[in-house]
């Protein structure tokens, strides 16, 4: 049998093939491991040192909106069932990216990636997921939050208009009031300082679309339209599915909330009577009563004092104001 001999070139070629084969095996090994999702409940998705740093950052940057106990105030809860309803079944990387890309609310994107990572670690620690090695972008993509929303049951038929078109909620209660109720009520409050019959705004200089609109529809015409808008839109306070600014459902089931809503609807009839008669004095006096009608509901569900307590009475679990501080025994405040 003839013995095979290999020259230097052949040896180098064989060595290169071996290295390439090893590299391919290594790549498959690494990607195979990285592709295996792991649950944060098993531990190791963040380090205790990261969570410690994140706690301070959270208190400085996040607590005002999400609460000292992550219970949710203006922003949504970052703990418990509500947190997992939004993030369950998703990788930790999604939470990290949300914090890094959009938080804090007053200065979105101002957190560095390491800061956002530390805050994410603190959220995981607060939710009692066990610590381990430092979180990185790679491991954040690998670790999954537990649970997630159960498969949704078939939705009950929602309200529809006469043509069968579904009526859907597009705004929270604060957005709805600021976009619809607030500007129309202000047209009526203005009757206390300016007689609608004498109200003819001048063309704004420099040009402004909002101010220009008042030069087109003004005076008693604007009053008529504001009253009609309040009459027609106020019942939408009670539309199922709407939420408060703090994320809680609007308390449409409460008898007093229903009463306050119906009081405002009924009050528009008095406003309309004064407007139809073009009685500026009567409208001015009714504007003050309109303020009281609105305030009755605000005192119970919105207004707070500087100390954070309700302006009247006690706070309930149905408070809509995101800055309301609750009785510690009240659920979710």
C-alpha positions as CSV (number, residue, x, y, z in Angstrom):
1,X,0.0,0.0,0.0
2,X,1.4,3.4,-0.9
3,X,1.5,5.9,1.9
4,X,-0.2,9.2,1.2
5,X,1.9,12.3,1.7
6,X,0.6,15.8,2.0
7,X,2.5,18.9,1.2
8,X,2.2,22.2,3.1
9,X,-0.5,23.5,0.7
10,X,-2.6,20.4,1.3
11,X,-2.2,20.7,5.0
12,X,-3.3,24.3,5.0
13,X,-6.3,23.4,2.8
14,X,-7.4,20.6,5.2
15,X,-7.0,22.9,8.2
16,X,-9.1,25.6,6.6
17,X,-11.9,23.1,5.8
18,X,-11.8,21.9,9.4
19,X,-12.0,25.4,10.8
20,X,-14.9,26.2,8.4
21,X,-16.8,23.1,9.4
22,X,-16.3,23.9,13.1
23,X,-17.5,27.5,12.5
24,X,-20.7,26.2,10.8
25,X,-21.4,23.9,13.7
26,X,-20.8,26.7,16.1
27,X,-23.2,29.0,14.4
28,X,-25.9,26.4,14.4
29,X,-25.2,25.8,18.0
30,X,-25.4,29.4,19.0
31,X,-28.5,30.2,16.9
32,X,-30.2,27.1,18.1
33,X,-29.7,28.2,21.8
34,X,-30.6,31.8,21.1
35,X,-33.8,30.7,19.4
36,X,-35.0,28.8,22.5
37,X,-37.4,31.1,24.4
38,X,-37.1,31.0,28.2
39,X,-39.5,32.2,30.8
40,X,-38.6,34.9,33.2
41,X,-40.2,32.8,35.9
42,X,-37.2,30.4,35.5
43,X,-34.8,33.2,36.5
44,X,-31.7,34.8,35.0
45,X,-33.3,37.5,32.8
46,X,-31.7,40.4,34.8
47,X,-29.2,41.0,37.5
48,X,-29.9,42.4,41.0
49,X,-27.4,45.2,40.4
50,X,-29.4,46.3,37.3
51,X,-32.6,46.3,39.3
52,X,-31.1,48.3,42.1
53,X,-30.0,51.0,39.7
54,X,-33.4,50.7,37.9
55,X,-35.3,51.4,41.1
56,X,-33.8,54.8,41.5
57,X,-34.3,55.6,37.9
58,X,-37.9,54.5,38.1
59,X,-38.6,56.7,41.2
60,X,-37.1,59.7,39.4
61,X,-38.5,59.2,35.9
62,X,-41.5,56.8,36.0
63,X,-43.3,56.9,39.4
64,X,-45.3,60.1,38.7
65,X,-47.1,58.3,35.9
66,X,-47.0,54.7,36.8
67,X,-47.2,54.9,40.6
68,X,-44.8,54.2,43.4
69,X,-46.0,50.7,43.6
70,X,-46.2,50.3,39.8
71,X,-50.0,50.3,40.1
72,X,-50.6,52.7,37.3
73,X,-51.7,56.4,37.6
74,X,-51.6,58.3,34.4
75,X,-49.8,55.5,32.8
76,X,-50.9,51.8,32.8
77,X,-49.9,49.4,35.6
78,X,-46.5,47.7,35.4
79,X,-47.4,44.9,37.7
80,X,-50.1,42.3,38.2
81,X,-52.8,41.0,35.9
82,X,-53.2,44.3,34.0
83,X,-49.5,44.3,33.2
84,X,-49.6,40.8,31.9
85,X,-52.7,41.5,29.9
86,X,-50.6,43.9,27.9
87,X,-47.2,42.1,27.9
88,X,-47.8,38.5,28.7
89,X,-46.4,36.0,26.2
90,X,-44.1,38.7,24.7
91,X,-40.3,39.0,25.0
92,X,-38.8,41.3,27.7
93,X,-37.3,43.1,24.7
94,X,-40.7,44.5,23.9
95,X,-41.0,46.2,27.3
96,X,-37.4,47.4,27.1
97,X,-38.0,48.9,23.7
98,X,-41.2,50.6,24.8
99,X,-39.4,52.2,27.7
100,X,-36.3,53.2,25.7
101,X,-38.3,54.5,22.7
102,X,-41.2,56.3,24.3
103,X,-40.6,57.0,27.9
104,X,-40.7,59.1,30.0
105,X,-43.9,60.8,28.8
106,X,-42.6,64.3,29.3
107,X,-39.3,63.6,27.4
108,X,-39.7,60.4,25.3
109,X,-36.5,58.8,24.1
110,X,-34.4,60.7,26.6
111,X,-33.4,57.5,28.5
112,X,-30.2,55.8,27.4
113,X,-30.3,52.1,26.5
114,X,-28.6,51.1,29.7
115,X,-31.0,53.2,31.8
116,X,-34.0,51.7,30.0
117,X,-32.5,48.2,30.6
118,X,-32.1,48.9,34.3
119,X,-35.7,50.1,34.6
120,X,-36.9,47.0,32.9
121,X,-34.9,44.9,35.3
122,X,-36.5,46.7,38.2
123,X,-40.0,46.1,36.8
124,X,-39.1,42.4,36.5
125,X,-37.8,42.4,40.1
126,X,-40.9,44.1,41.4
127,X,-43.0,41.4,39.7
128,X,-40.9,38.9,41.7
129,X,-39.2,37.2,38.7
130,X,-35.9,35.8,39.9
131,X,-32.6,37.5,39.1
132,X,-29.5,36.1,37.4
133,X,-27.0,37.5,34.9
134,X,-27.1,41.0,33.5
135,X,-29.8,41.6,30.9
136,X,-28.5,42.4,27.4
137,X,-30.4,43.1,24.2
138,X,-29.9,39.5,23.2
139,X,-31.2,38.0,26.4
140,X,-34.1,40.4,26.6
141,X,-35.2,39.0,23.2
142,X,-34.9,35.5,24.5
143,X,-36.7,35.7,27.8
144,X,-40.5,35.7,27.6
145,X,-43.1,37.1,30.1
146,X,-45.6,34.5,31.3
147,X,-49.2,34.2,30.3
148,X,-50.9,36.7,28.2
149,X,-54.5,37.3,27.4
150,X,-56.6,34.2,27.0
151,X,-58.3,33.7,23.6
152,X,-61.0,36.3,23.4
153,X,-64.5,35.1,23.5
154,X,-66.7,36.2,20.7
155,X,-67.4,39.9,21.3
156,X,-71.0,40.9,22.1
157,X,-72.6,43.0,19.5
158,X,-71.9,46.6,20.3
159,X,-74.1,49.6,19.6
160,X,-74.8,50.5,16.0
161,X,-76.4,53.4,14.2
162,X,-79.5,53.2,12.1
163,X,-77.6,51.8,9.1
164,X,-75.9,49.1,11.2
165,X,-72.5,50.8,11.3
166,X,-70.8,50.0,14.7
167,X,-70.3,52.9,17.1
168,X,-66.8,52.5,18.5
169,X,-64.9,54.3,21.3
170,X,-62.0,56.2,20.0
171,X,-61.1,58.5,22.9
172,X,-60.7,58.2,26.7
173,X,-63.1,60.3,28.8
174,X,-60.5,63.1,29.3
175,X,-59.8,63.3,25.5
176,X,-63.5,63.3,24.7
177,X,-64.3,66.1,27.1
178,X,-61.3,68.2,26.1
179,X,-62.1,67.7,22.4
180,X,-65.9,68.0,22.5
181,X,-67.5,69.0,25.8
182,X,-64.9,71.6,27.0
183,X,-64.8,73.8,23.9
184,X,-68.6,73.8,23.5
185,X,-69.1,74.6,27.2
186,X,-66.6,77.5,26.9
187,X,-68.7,79.1,24.1
188,X,-71.5,79.3,26.7
189,X,-69.3,80.4,29.6
190,X,-68.2,83.2,27.3
191,X,-71.7,84.7,27.4
192,X,-70.8,85.9,30.9
193,X,-68.2,88.3,29.6
194,X,-69.4,88.9,26.0
195,X,-72.9,89.3,24.7
196,X,-73.3,86.9,21.8
197,X,-75.2,89.6,19.8
198,X,-72.1,91.8,19.9
199,X,-69.6,89.1,19.4
200,X,-68.0,89.5,15.9
201,X,-64.4,88.5,16.0
202,X,-61.9,90.1,13.7
203,X,-59.7,88.2,11.2
204,X,-56.6,87.1,13.1
205,X,-53.2,88.5,12.2
206,X,-51.1,86.6,11.9
207,X,-53.4,84.0,10.4
208,X,-54.6,81.2,12.6
209,X,-57.1,78.5,11.5
210,X,-58.7,78.1,15.0
211,X,-59.2,81.8,15.5
212,X,-60.3,82.2,11.9
213,X,-63.1,79.7,12.5
214,X,-64.6,82.0,15.1
215,X,-64.9,84.7,12.4
216,X,-67.1,82.4,10.3
217,X,-69.4,80.9,13.0
218,X,-69.8,83.3,15.8
219,X,-72.3,85.0,18.1
220,X,-75.7,83.4,18.6
221,X,-75.0,80.9,15.8
222,X,-72.0,79.6,17.7
223,X,-74.1,79.4,20.9
224,X,-76.9,77.4,19.1
225,X,-74.3,75.0,17.7
226,X,-72.6,74.6,21.1
227,X,-75.9,73.8,22.8
228,X,-76.8,71.3,20.1
229,X,-73.4,69.7,20.3
230,X,-73.7,69.3,24.1
231,X,-77.2,67.8,23.8
232,X,-76.1,65.3,21.2
233,X,-72.7,64.2,22.6
234,X,-73.2,64.1,26.3
235,X,-74.9,60.7,26.2
236,X,-71.7,59.3,24.8
237,X,-70.2,59.7,28.4
238,X,-72.2,56.5,29.1
239,X,-71.0,54.6,26.0
240,X,-69.7,51.1,27.0
241,X,-66.0,50.5,26.6
242,X,-64.8,54.0,27.3
243,X,-62.0,54.4,29.8
244,X,-60.8,57.2,32.0
245,X,-57.4,58.9,31.5
246,X,-55.9,56.7,34.2
247,X,-57.0,53.5,32.4
248,X,-60.0,52.6,34.6
249,X,-63.3,52.0,33.0
250,X,-65.7,55.0,33.1
251,X,-68.1,54.3,36.0
252,X,-71.2,54.1,33.8
253,X,-72.7,51.6,36.1
254,X,-72.8,54.1,39.0
255,X,-76.2,55.7,39.6
256,X,-74.6,59.1,40.5
257,X,-72.5,59.2,37.3
258,X,-75.6,58.4,35.3
259,X,-77.5,61.2,37.1
260,X,-74.7,63.8,36.5
261,X,-74.7,62.9,32.8
262,X,-78.5,63.1,32.5
263,X,-78.5,66.4,34.5
264,X,-76.2,67.9,31.8
265,X,-78.4,66.6,29.0
266,X,-81.5,68.0,30.6
267,X,-79.9,71.3,31.3
268,X,-79.3,71.9,27.6
269,X,-83.0,72.4,27.2
270,X,-82.8,75.5,29.5
271,X,-79.9,76.8,27.5
272,X,-81.7,76.3,24.2
273,X,-84.7,78.2,25.5
274,X,-82.5,81.2,26.4
275,X,-80.7,81.0,23.1
276,X,-83.9,80.8,21.1
277,X,-85.2,83.9,22.8
278,X,-81.8,85.6,22.2
279,X,-81.8,86.5,25.8
280,X,-78.1,87.3,26.6
281,X,-78.8,88.1,30.3
282,X,-80.6,84.8,30.8
283,X,-77.8,82.9,29.0
284,X,-75.2,84.5,31.2
285,X,-76.9,83.5,34.4
286,X,-77.4,79.9,33.0
287,X,-73.7,79.7,32.2
288,X,-73.0,79.9,35.9
289,X,-75.5,77.1,36.5
290,X,-73.9,75.1,33.8
291,X,-70.6,75.4,35.7
292,X,-72.3,74.0,38.8
293,X,-73.9,71.2,36.8
294,X,-70.4,70.1,35.5
295,X,-68.8,70.6,38.9
296,X,-71.2,68.2,40.6
297,X,-69.6,65.3,38.7
298,X,-66.1,66.7,38.8
299,X,-66.1,66.9,42.6
300,X,-66.9,63.2,42.8
301,X,-64.8,61.8,39.9
302,X,-62.1,64.3,39.0
303,X,-61.2,67.2,41.3
304,X,-58.5,66.9,43.9
305,X,-56.9,69.3,46.3
306,X,-53.2,70.2,46.5
307,X,-52.8,67.5,49.1
308,X,-54.2,64.9,46.6
309,X,-57.5,64.3,48.4
310,X,-60.9,64.7,47.0
311,X,-62.3,68.2,47.0
312,X,-65.4,66.9,48.7
313,X,-66.2,63.5,50.3
314,X,-63.9,60.6,50.0
315,X,-62.1,59.0,47.2
316,X,-63.6,55.9,45.6
317,X,-62.2,53.1,43.4
318,X,-64.0,54.7,40.5
319,X,-62.0,58.0,40.5
320,X,-61.1,59.1,37.0
321,X,-58.5,61.7,37.8
322,X,-55.0,60.3,37.3
323,X,-53.6,62.4,40.1
324,X,-56.1,61.3,42.7
325,X,-54.5,59.7,45.8
326,X,-56.7,57.0,47.3
327,X,-57.6,55.6,50.6
328,X,-55.1,52.7,50.9
329,X,-58.0,50.4,51.2
330,X,-59.5,51.4,47.9
331,X,-58.8,49.0,45.1
332,X,-56.5,50.1,42.3
333,X,-55.9,53.8,43.2
